Amino acid sequence: MLQKRFDVIVVSCARVIKRGNKIIPAFHTEMRARAGGMAYKKGLALKLLISGGHTIGVRYNLNPKEPIFALPDFSAEAIKKAHQYPSEAQVVKDFIERNYKVPARAMILEEISLTTSGEAVACGPIIDKFDFKNIGIITKLYHLESL
């Protein structure tokens, strides 16, 4: 079977939660992180572009038992408070590094986006800067339908 190799695979992040004293990927975010780690380890990508900003208190609560906010709080105050926590991208990068031994130099973080469509916009300049041509995406199917 012929396998395609990408210049970069974009790992679209999502919710992160608190378990004990640690902030970790929520289950659906962990699935994407694992897919990114496995893809890199299999040699399917030269780099991972991990995309997801500071969303705690903006779109999500740290408690996994509480629902996603029906109405996100995109106020300057909420966004400023969110920066006291790690970005989704940082949490996923740490997970991939720890569980798949992907070197930090192989991962680029995009940490300003607050939505999936925002991730697409924020990744554009990074893709241009590194002149990536062959790009893969790890996300949920319904996110691609909205782009």
ABEGO torsion letter per residue (X at the ends): XBBBBBABBBBBBBBBBBBEABBBBBAAAAAAAAAAAAAAAAGABABBBBBEBBABGAABBABAABBBBABBBABAAAAAAAAABBBAAAAAAAAAAAAAGBBAAABBBBAABABAAAAAAAAAAAAAAAGBABBBBBBBAAAAAAX
